[in-house]
Amino acid sequence: MGKRIVQCTCLGSFGRFGNQLFQYVFARDYAETYNATLEIPEWIGEKIFKNVSHQRPSCRLLLTDKDRIPWGDVNIDLWGYFQKKEFINNLSAKKIRRWLQFKDEWLERFKKKDAYSLIAHLRRGDYVTKYSNNFCIVTKESYINACRKYSLPVEKITWLSEETQKFTPELDNDLQFLPDFFSMINADVLLRSNSTFSLWAGFFNKNKVYSPLVKDKVGFSDVEFVEGNASALTPRTAEFILN
C-alpha cells in the first residue's frame, strides 16, 4: 500500500489569519477522515497554538481546483478557502477547540481584565478599496442600533479595526494582530464584523457574541445583528455557524 498524503500548500500564503484557520481545520479533518498524513508549509498558527505543526510538503501533488474537493481522494493538494457549509459540516466545535489550543505564553500575556468590555470590530481595508461589490461593509450606525436593541451601553464601546491597530514593539510583525484578537476573545460582549478574523475571535469568546446579518448586501449597508456566531460572509457563501 502506497503513501496516503493530503497537502494544503496554500496555507500561509492564500489569505490571512482568519482564512488560514479555516484552511487548517478543513485540511486536518480531511486528512484524518481519509487516513492520510497531512503535509503543510510553515504557517502563523505554529507561533500561536500548540501542536499544529505537521510534516512539510515532501513532493508535488495534484492541485485541486479552488474549493472543489474530490471527496475521498488522497495524494492531492487542497486549494481554497473552505468556508462554505459543505466544508465544515464534519467539524464540531469540540474537535476544533481540541486542535486549536493557545500556547500558555499568550494566555498569560493576554489575560482577561476585570473591567467590563464591549468590543465592536469594524472590517474596512480592502473591503472598501477593492471588494465593495463583493462584501457588505457594516455601518457604524448598525453597531449602535444593535446596542440599543440589546440594551448594551453604547458609551462603553471600544472600536477595533485594522486601521486603529497599535504597534506592539515586543511582538513580531506578523503577530501584531494578537492584542486585538484577544481583546475580542476576552470581551464581555463582542459585536462582530463580517470577517473571518472576528468570526474566529467570536468562536473563542466564551461570553456574548452578536453577528451582523449581511445576507445579500454589498458595500456600506445598515444591517441587523443577531445573537450568536453566525455568518454568511458574502452573498455567495452559504451561511454557517461556528459555536
Buried (B, 14 or more C-beta within 10 A) or exposed (E): EEEEBBBBBBBBEBBBBBBBBBBBBBBBBBBBEBEBBBBBBEBBBBBBBEEBEBEEBEEEBEEBEEBEBEEEEBBBBBBBBBBBEEBBEEBEEEBBEEBBEBBEEBEEEBEBEEEEBBBBBBBBBEBBEEBBEEBBBBBEEBBBBBBEEBEBEEEBBEEBBBEEEEEEEEBEEEBBBBBBBBBBBBBBBBBBBBBBBBBBBBBBBEEBBBBBBBEEBBEBBEBBBBEBBBBBBBEEBEEBBBE
